[in-house]
Amino acid sequence: EQYIIGRNTTGATILNGRVVQISGGQGDQTLVSLSAGQGLAIGVTTEDIANNSTGRVTTFGIVHDLNTSAFNDGDRVYSSGTGTLTTSPSGSFVGIILNANANAGTVLVFPFSFDNPDGTTAARPAVRPTGYMYFDSTLGIPIWWSGANWVNASGATV
């Protein structure tokens, strides 16, 4: 397992199993906050991190003892806009559910991997950074989020 020690200065506790991103630095400490699903996720917390405290964030490896009962073994998971895990593609790929379980769930975390989400036009991700690529299976082509619209390789809105 690879991890960092992150400091929470958000004003609220970051709960165990939440996806976080780097929000800054303070001396030799890395500041973390909940991921907004915009492609900046660095890992998953492995313990509750109270405000103005530090805690472990797994950046690569297996996080144990989570409630993953909403998922199936093998599901690809992403960060939602609020730092929770979801199967809805966003700009922040997090990893894969190894064991779906209410108390002993496990997630293989590898947020920096290359993930090419795909799906129908109706299933396009609601949370995505500018430049985010998605293969639209309804249209049969890759498309990109321009910051305002989904566009094809020619730049035309689709």
N, C-alpha and C positions, 0 to 999 in steps of 0.2 A: 504494500500500500504506500502511495506517495501522498503527502499532505502538506499543508501550510498551517501556520497558526495565524488566525485572522482576528482582528479586533473589531468589535461591534460598537459603533457610536451612533446608531440610528435613532436611539430614543426608546426602542422596544426590544424585547427578547427575540432573537432569531432562533426558531425551533429546530430541533434535531430533524435531519432529513430534508431540509430546505436547500434550494439551489441558490448560490450566492455569486456575486461578482465583486471585483475590486472596485472600491469607491474612492481610494486615495491612500495616502501614507501619513504616518505620524511618527517621526523619528525613525526607529528601525522596525516599526510595526506596520503590517499591511492591514488597511481598513477594508472591511467587507460590508456589503448590504445585500438585501434580497435581489435576485436576478429579475430583470424586467422582461426577459425573453427576447432581447434584442441582439443576441450573438456575443454577449460578453461573459457568459457563465464560465466560472473557473472550477467549480466543484460543488460538493454536497456536504453540508454540516453533519458531523457525527456525534454531536451533542448539542444541547441547548446552549446558546451563547447570550448571556444577559447583557444588557446595555452597559457600556464602558468596561466590558470584560473581554477576555480572549478565549478562543476555542479552536478545535481541530476542524479543518475543512479538507476532505479527501478530494484530491485532484486527479488521481488515477488509482483504481483498486475497487475492492468490494466493501460496500457499506452494509452493515448487518442490522437486524432487529428494527426494521421499519415496517410500517403498515403499508403494504403494497397490494392489499386485497382488491383494489379497484382495477388491477392490471392482470395480465396473463403472463406466464413464463415466456420469455423471448420478446416481449413488447419493447419497441424503441421508445424511449421517453425523452421529453424535452422540458424546458422550463416554461411555465405559464408566465403571464405578465405579473404574477404575484409571488414567484419563487417556489411554487409547488410543482410537483411532477405531473405531467400530462402526456397523453399519446398524441395530442394535436400538435402537428409540426409547428415550431416557432424558429426564430433565428438562433436559439440556444439548444443544440443537441446536448443531452446529458449522458446517456448510456443505455443499458439494456437491463430489463428486469430478469434476474436469474431465478428468483423464487417469489411467486405471488403468495403472500400470507399476511394475515391480520397482525401478527405479533413478531414473526421471525422472517419477514421479507428481506430480500437482498437485492441490491442494485450494483451492477458493474459500471463504475463511473469512468468515462473517458471523454470528457466534453470537448477536447480539441480535435477529435477525429473528424474525418470528412463524411458528411451525411447528406445524401441527396434525397430530400423528401419528394414524394410524388402522391398524386391523387387526382380526384375529379375537380372540375371548375368549382363546384359547390363546396369542396372541402379545402379550398385555399386557406393558408394560415392567416389568422387575424392579427397575430403579433409577428412582426418581421422587420429586420433592418433594411435600409436602402441597399440595393444590390443583391438581395436574397434571391437565390434561384430555386425554382419549383418546377417539376415536370408535370404538366397538366395533361392527364391521361384522356380527358374529354377531347381536348384539342389535338393531342398527340405530339406536343412540342414542349421544349423547355421555355419557361417565361421568367422574368425578373421583376422585382418590385423596385420602381423608380423613386420611391418616396412619396408618390401621389397616386400612381396607377400600376397595374400589372402590364408589362410590355413584352413583345416578342423580340427576337434578335435584331429586327429592323428598327425597333423603337416604337412601333405602332401599339397603341393600347389594345389589349385583348381581354 
